[in-house]
Structures are given as C-alpha cells and as structure tokens.
Amino acid sequence: MRLSKTITIGLIAAVGIPAVLAAKDPSPKKMMEMVADCAYVVGVAEGNGAKLNYTSADWLTIARLMEQKFGFNSDEAMKLARAKRERQARVMGADEAYQSMLRTAKSCDREMAVIQS
C-alpha cells in the first residue's frame, strides 16, 4: 500500500500529521524527528523480514515532503534517528533494542493506517 502524493501533501498541509505524533500541538521539528524514527525502525524491521502494511519508503516520502514544507534536512533527521537507535542498542543490548524497534515499527504501521483513513 503506497501513499499517494496528493494524500500525503494534503495531510501535511492541512493536518500536520497529528495521528503520527500522538502529542499535543507538536512542533514541526518534533514531527520530523518522529517521522524519521518511524522511517528508520520500519526499514530495520523490513530488513529483518517483518511484514508491515506500510514501508519505510512511505515514511521517507512524508519526511521529504516535510523537508520541502518546513525546510528541515530529512537526511540529517535520519542520521539522528539512527544514532538514537544505535545508542539504545549499546545500552539495552542488540536483541532488546531490536524488539523495541519492532514494537515501534508496528506502532508506526498503526499510525500510518490512521493517517490513511
């Protein structure tokens, strides 16, 4: 299931992706951090064979559109998301960190379903 560009642009412009964020009036910077984290963890889950309804490419599309709208660097946001998860792996251990990423990826998948509806 792919997001259409029209739906994604309309979503960002009109709503600001509140379902993705589950936070009250988040800043665009916080939105970008959360979208980048979803893109990263979904990518890791996909690489390990997890079956999700939405791909990391769907999340990257949203990140790129937010980059255009708000002027953030989505590549930098992705690097920060990766660094965050690598720190988590050092602290928690690889297996526990992977399970945490898998839970987050499933949560992101549910959030994308809400966005799509």
N, C-alpha and C positions, 0 to 999 in steps of 0.2 A: 504494500500500500504506500503510494507516494503522495506527498503533499503537493497540491497544485500551487504554483507560484502565486496565483491570484488569491487563494485562500490564505496563504502564509503572509503575503503583503497586507491583506486586509486585516488579518489577525493582529499583526504587529502595530499597524497604524491605528486601528480602532480600539483594540482592547489592551494592548501591551502585554499579552500573554499571561494573564493572571492565573490561569489554571496551572501553568508550568511552575509558577513561582510559589503558590500557596503561602504567600506572605502579604501583609497589608501594605499597599502602596509602595512596592519596591522601586528602587532607583533603576535606571537603565543599566548602570554598571552591575548591579546585583543580578539583574535579569541575564546579562551576558555571561556572568560567572556561572549561573545555574544552567544555562543552555550549553555552555562549553563543557561543563561537568557531565551533563547528560550525553553529549556527543562522544566524550571520551569513554565513559563507562559502557555505553551501548556498543562502541567499537570493540572494546576489550571482550565484552560478553559474546559478540558476534564471532570474534576471532577464536573463542573457545567453544564454539558450536551451540551457543544458546539460541533458541528460536524466539524471536520477538516479532511483534507486528510492525514495528517501525524501526528503520535502520539509523545508523549513525549519520548517514548521508542526509536523512530528513532533518536531523538536529543541526547538521552543518549548514543546511540551507537556511534555517532560521538564524543561525549565527551570522552568516554572510549578509542576510537582509538587515539584521540589527546593526551590523558594521556599517552598512550604507546609510541607514536611518540615523544612527546616533554617533557615528564616527569612531567607534571603538575598533581596535585591532583584534579581529577574531583569532588570528594565528597566535597572538600573544595570550589571549584568553585560554586557548587550547593548551599552550605551554604551561600556563599556571595551573590548569586543571590536572595535567599530567604530573606536574611536580607535587601537587597536593596529594594525589593518589600514591605516588612513589614514597612520600614521607609516611603516609598511612601504612604502606606495606612494611617499611622499616620498623615502625613502632608495633604494629599488630602481628606481623608475620605474613608471609605471602598468601597462605591459604585463607586465613581470616579476612585479609584485605580483599581477596578475590570474592569471597562470599558477600562482603559488604558492597562491593561494586555490582555484583549480580543482583542484590536486593535493590540497589539504587537504579540499575538498568530497568528492572521490572516496574519500579515506581515511575520512572520516566516514560515507559511504554504506556502505563495507565494515564499519565498526564497528557501524552500526545493524543490518546483516544478521546479524552475530554475536549481537547482543543479541536479535534476533527469534528466533534458532534455539534 
